[in-house]
Amino acid sequence: MTPIKYICIDDAQTGMISKYTEKVTGASEGKLEIEVIKPNVFKKLLPIIKEKSAAGLIIDLRLDEVANDEGNTVDFRGTSLAQELRTRMGEGGFAPVPIVMWTVETNFTTSYNNIKSAQNIFDQVYEKDTVVSDYPDQVALELIELSWGYSTIWKTLRSDTKNPINKILGLEEHEKWLDPRVGIELEEEPKLPDHEFANYVISNVVKPRGILIEEEILAARLGVSMKSADWGALKEKVCQLQYTGAFSDAWPRWWATKIEDWWFSLDDAQKSLRSLKAEERIELLKKHLSLKNLELPEAINKNYSTKHWTICQSYRKALDPADGYMVSSKQNLPWLEQQYVSAEALLDRTAARNGIKLHPLERERFAEFKAELQKIK
């Protein structure tokens, strides 16, 4: 198998760059190749990038600090280069490929999820000295999957399929698991350029919580701790509910509505998942699936409800939304779920350290809660 090739534009010294590229390519088991080129003025740099026909691009945030081989420093940053490349992809001058950023600027990495313009340019952002250094296998997997996902979307948009969004998301044409507003851009004129549609799929459907949910939410809704001895066996029982479309290998997800339908398939007379306590959900799972080693999730507060449906965004523990506070988010698409944080994470500042902000509508309620705590003390 020919390795997937990424071009990395980085102004750091060769030895400094290679310690990151070698970790990632080494973790890919021969599936990924990264070639480094130095930044230069657009007139010289863009033809080089185009000629190499890479399947993806990695761009450092700061390209203006170290002189290139000609002894010159450029007067732009990685964001400017990425924006120019995206513009040319839209015009058809460059093939649509994923663009990721890696950086040592931790503030940029932290704020990335809240900057919509950044998400429209970059498919992923990695902090070099933490994520790239500590999790090179996951970075490699994501780079590979981003390239494959872009390729899948490119081919699908040029096929004769009647329902391209379903095919991209791994659904049969007749399946109706999507909010009808998802993918409406495919029907509008002018249609989104390929790279914008690819970025749209990963940023608005695959990564965020809504139509699809991550493993932590799956566990919370089933009322089970992921530390349970039979958690792996339970996941096997619901493998047919897992998302299998573009980008799925790197971002494992499950169809939210399929899980609820599957629950009733076990016993159509039983109550909905949402109405049951975790203790009741586990007992029914044990009864219907013969999985004896399922345990309850660790409680955030012993007085909290166990009708879990989400997680505390800071503690990553199961939570009933009724016991949480809404989190502020820049994403407002109608199919995305509201995220929540526990009072405990707000009080001990864990939420703040994780960059989680309280929703404006919750500020007064939380202030009243803290005032009541002070009275008790």
C-alpha positions in Angstrom: 0.0 0.0 0.0 1.4 3.4 -1.0 1.6 5.7 2.0 -0.6 8.8 2.1 1.6 11.9 1.6 1.3 15.1 3.5 3.3 18.2 2.9 4.4 20.1 6.1 5.2 23.8 5.8 7.2 24.8 8.9 10.0 27.3 9.4 11.6 25.5 12.4 15.1 23.9 12.1 15.0 20.5 10.4 15.9 18.7 13.6 13.1 20.3 15.5 10.5 19.5 12.9 11.7 15.9 12.4 11.2 15.0 16.1 7.4 15.5 15.4 7.2 14.2 11.9 9.1 11.0 12.7 6.9 10.3 15.7 3.7 10.6 13.6 5.0 8.7 10.6 6.5 6.0 12.8 3.2 5.5 14.6 1.4 5.2 11.2 3.0 1.8 10.5 4.1 2.9 7.0 0.7 4.3 6.1 1.8 8.0 6.2 4.6 10.0 4.8 5.3 13.7 5.6 7.6 15.9 3.5 8.8 19.1 5.0 9.3 22.3 2.9 10.3 25.7 4.2 8.0 28.8 3.8 8.7 31.2 1.1 6.8 34.0 -0.7 3.5 32.9 -2.2 4.8 33.3 -5.7 7.4 30.6 -5.1 5.7 28.5 -2.4 2.3 27.9 -4.0 3.7 26.3 -7.2 5.8 23.9 -5.1 2.8 22.8 -3.1 0.7 22.3 -6.2 3.4 20.3 -8.0 3.8 17.9 -5.1 0.1 16.9 -5.3 0.0 15.9 -1.7 -3.1 14.2 -0.1 -3.0 16.7 2.8 -1.2 19.7 4.2 0.2 20.4 7.7 0.9 24.1 8.3 2.7 25.6 11.3 1.1 28.7 12.8 4.3 30.8 13.0 6.0 30.8 9.6 7.6 34.2 10.1 10.2 33.5 12.8 13.1 31.5 11.2 14.8 32.3 7.9 14.4 29.9 5.0 17.2 28.4 2.9 17.5 31.7 1.0 18.1 33.5 4.3 14.8 35.3 4.3 11.8 35.2 6.6 8.3 35.5 5.3 5.8 38.2 6.5 2.8 36.0 6.9 1.5 33.3 9.3 0.1 29.9 8.7 -3.5 31.1 8.8 -2.9 33.4 5.8 -1.3 30.6 3.8 -4.1 28.3 4.6 -6.7 30.9 3.6 -5.0 31.4 0.3 -4.9 27.7 -0.4 -8.6 27.3 0.5 -9.5 30.2 -1.8 -7.6 28.5 -4.7 -9.2 25.1 -3.9 -12.6 26.9 -4.3 -11.5 28.3 -7.6 -10.4 24.9 -8.8 -6.7 25.7 -9.1 -5.7 23.3 -6.3 -7.2 19.9 -5.5 -9.3 19.8 -2.3 -7.3 18.2 0.5 -7.4 18.5 4.3 -5.4 21.2 5.9 -4.4 20.9 9.5 -2.3 23.2 11.7 0.2 22.3 14.3 1.6 24.8 16.7 3.2 25.5 20.0 0.9 28.4 20.5 -1.3 26.8 23.2 -3.7 29.8 23.3 -4.6 29.3 19.6 -5.2 25.6 20.2 -7.4 26.3 23.2 -9.5 28.9 21.4 -9.8 27.0 18.1 -13.1 25.2 19.0 -14.7 28.6 19.6 -13.4 30.3 16.5 -15.7 29.4 13.6 -13.5 31.1 10.9 -10.6 28.9 12.1 -12.7 25.8 11.8 -13.6 26.7 8.3 -10.0 26.8 7.3 -8.5 24.0 9.3 -9.8 20.5 9.7 -7.9 19.9 12.9 -5.3 21.7 15.1 -2.6 20.0 17.1 -0.4 21.4 19.8 3.1 20.0 19.1 4.5 19.5 22.6 1.4 17.8 24.0 -0.9 16.2 21.4 1.7 15.4 18.7 4.4 14.3 21.1 2.2 12.4 23.5 -0.4 10.9 21.1 1.3 10.4 17.7 -0.7 7.3 16.9 -4.0 9.2 17.2 -2.6 12.1 15.2 -1.5 9.7 12.5 -4.9 8.0 12.4 -6.6 11.3 12.1 -4.4 12.5 9.3 -5.0 9.3 7.3 -8.7 9.4 7.9 -9.0 13.1 6.9 -7.3 12.3 3.6 -9.5 9.2 3.0 -12.6 11.2 4.0 -11.9 14.0 1.6 -11.3 11.4 -1.2 -14.6 9.7 -0.4 -16.5 13.0 -0.6 -14.8 14.0 -3.8 -15.8 10.7 -5.5 -19.3 10.8 -4.1 -20.1 14.3 -5.3 -19.1 13.1 -8.8 -21.1 9.9 -8.7 -24.7 9.4 -9.9 -26.0 8.7 -6.5 -29.4 10.3 -5.8 -28.6 11.0 -2.1 -24.9 11.9 -1.8 -25.1 13.0 1.9 -26.5 9.6 2.9 -23.7 7.8 1.0 -21.0 10.1 2.6 -22.4 9.3 6.0 -22.6 5.6 5.4 -26.4 5.3 5.2 -28.5 3.6 2.6 -30.4 6.0 0.3 -33.7 5.2 1.8 -32.6 5.5 5.5 -34.1 8.5 7.3 -31.8 9.1 10.3 -30.8 12.7 9.4 -32.3 16.0 10.3 -33.5 17.1 6.8 -31.5 20.3 7.1 -28.2 18.4 7.1 -26.6 18.6 3.7 -29.1 21.1 2.3 -26.1 22.9 0.8 -25.8 20.1 -1.7 -29.2 21.2 -3.1 -28.5 24.9 -3.2 -26.9 26.9 -6.0 -24.0 27.7 -6.0 -23.1 24.5 -4.3 -20.3 24.3 -1.7 -16.8 23.6 -3.1 -15.6 20.1 -2.3 -13.2 21.2 0.5 -16.0 23.3 2.2 -18.4 20.4 2.1 -15.8 18.0 3.5 -15.0 20.5 6.3 -18.8 20.9 6.8 -19.3 17.2 7.3 -16.5 16.8 9.8 -17.1 20.0 11.7 -20.9 20.0 11.8 -21.9 16.4 11.7 -19.1 14.0 12.7 -17.2 15.8 15.5 -19.9 17.6 17.4 -22.6 15.9 19.5 -26.0 15.7 18.0 -27.1 13.3 15.3 -24.0 11.3 16.3 -22.7 10.8 19.8 -19.3 9.8 21.2 -18.6 6.7 23.3 -18.9 8.6 26.6 -22.4 9.7 25.7 -23.3 6.2 24.6 -22.2 4.8 28.0 -24.1 7.5 29.8 -27.3 6.8 27.9 -27.1 3.1 28.5 -26.4 3.8 32.2 -23.1 2.0 32.2 -19.6 2.8 33.3 -17.0 2.4 30.5 -14.8 0.7 33.2 -17.2 -2.2 33.4 -15.7 -5.6 32.5 -18.5 -6.1 30.0 -18.4 -2.7 28.3 -16.5 -4.0 25.3 -19.1 -6.8 25.0 -21.9 -4.4 25.2 -20.4 -2.3 22.4 -20.3 -5.4 20.3 -24.0 -5.8 20.8 -24.6 -2.3 19.4 -22.0 -2.3 16.7 -24.7 -2.1 14.0 -25.6 1.3 15.5 -22.1 2.7 15.0 -21.4 5.4 12.4 -19.4 4.0 9.4 -19.3 7.0 7.1 -16.5 9.5 6.2 -14.0 10.1 9.0 -15.4 7.3 11.2 -12.2 5.4 11.9 -10.6 8.4 13.6 -13.7 9.7 15.3 -15.8 6.8 16.5 -19.5 7.7 16.8 -22.9 6.1 17.2 -26.3 7.2 15.7 -28.3 8.7 18.6 -31.8 7.9 17.3 -30.7 4.3 16.3 -29.8 3.7 19.9 -33.2 4.6 21.1 -34.9 2.4 18.5 -32.6 -0.5 19.3 -33.6 -0.2 23.0 -37.2 -0.8 22.1 -36.2 -3.7 19.9 -35.1 -5.5 23.1 -38.6 -5.3 24.5 -41.1 -3.0 22.9 -43.1 -2.9 26.1 -40.4 -1.3 28.2 -40.0 2.4 29.0 -37.8 4.7 27.0 -34.1 5.0 28.0 -34.6 8.7 28.9 -37.2 7.9 31.5 -35.2 5.2 33.3 -32.6 5.5 36.0 -29.2 4.1 35.3 -29.9 1.3 37.8 -33.0 0.3 35.8 -31.2 0.4 32.4 -28.4 -1.8 33.7 -30.8 -4.4 35.0 -32.7 -4.5 31.7 -29.4 -4.9 29.7 -28.3 -7.7 32.0 -31.7 -9.4 31.5 -31.9 -9.1 27.7 -28.2 -9.4 26.8 -26.8 -11.7 29.5 -24.1 -9.3 30.4 -23.5 -9.7 34.1 -20.4 -7.5 34.6 -22.0 -4.0 34.0 -21.4 -1.3 36.6 -22.9 2.1 37.2 -21.0 5.2 36.3 -19.1 7.0 39.0 -21.4 9.7 40.5 -20.4 13.4 40.5 -22.7 14.0 43.4 -24.5 11.3 45.4 -27.7 13.5 45.3 -27.7 13.8 41.6 -30.3 12.1 39.4 -29.1 8.9 37.6 -31.3 9.5 34.6 -28.1 10.2 32.7 -28.3 11.6 29.2 -25.1 13.6 28.7 -21.8 14.2 30.5 -20.2 17.0 32.4 -18.0 18.6 29.8 -15.3 19.2 32.4 -15.2 16.0 34.4 -16.3 13.8 31.5 -18.7 11.9 33.8 -22.3 10.9 33.3 -24.9 13.6 34.1 -28.6 14.2 33.9 -29.0 17.6 32.2 -31.4 18.6 35.0 -28.4 18.6 37.4 -26.1 20.6 35.1 -25.7 24.1 33.7 -25.7 24.9 30.0 -22.3 25.6 28.4 -21.7 28.5 26.1 -21.0 27.5 22.6 -20.4 29.2 19.2 -22.2 26.3 17.4 -25.9 26.9 16.9 -26.9 24.4 14.3 -30.4 23.0 15.0 -29.3 19.3 15.1 -26.5 19.8 17.7 -27.1 19.1 21.3 -26.7 21.5 24.2 -23.7 20.7 26.3 -23.6 20.8 30.1 -21.2 21.2 33.0 -21.7 20.3 36.7 -21.8 22.8 39.5 -18.8 21.1 41.1 -16.7 21.7 38.0 -17.7 25.3 38.0 -17.0 25.7 41.7 -13.5 24.1 41.8 -12.5 26.0 38.6 -11.9 22.8 36.6 -14.3 24.0 34.0 -12.5 27.4 33.7 -9.1 25.6 33.4 -10.6 23.5 30.6 -11.8 26.6 28.7 -15.5 25.8 29.5 -17.7 28.9 29.9 -21.1 29.1 31.4 -24.0 29.9 29.0 -25.2 33.6 29.5 -28.7 32.3 30.4 -27.2 30.3 33.3 -25.2 33.0 35.0 -27.9 34.3 37.2 -29.0 30.8 38.2 -25.5 29.8 39.1 -24.9 33.0 41.1 -28.1 32.2 43.1 -26.8 28.7 43.7 -23.4 30.0 45.0 -25.2 32.5 47.2 -27.3 29.7 48.8 -24.1 27.7 49.4 -22.6 30.7 51.2 -25.7 30.9 53.5 -25.3 27.2 54.4 -21.6 27.7 55.3 
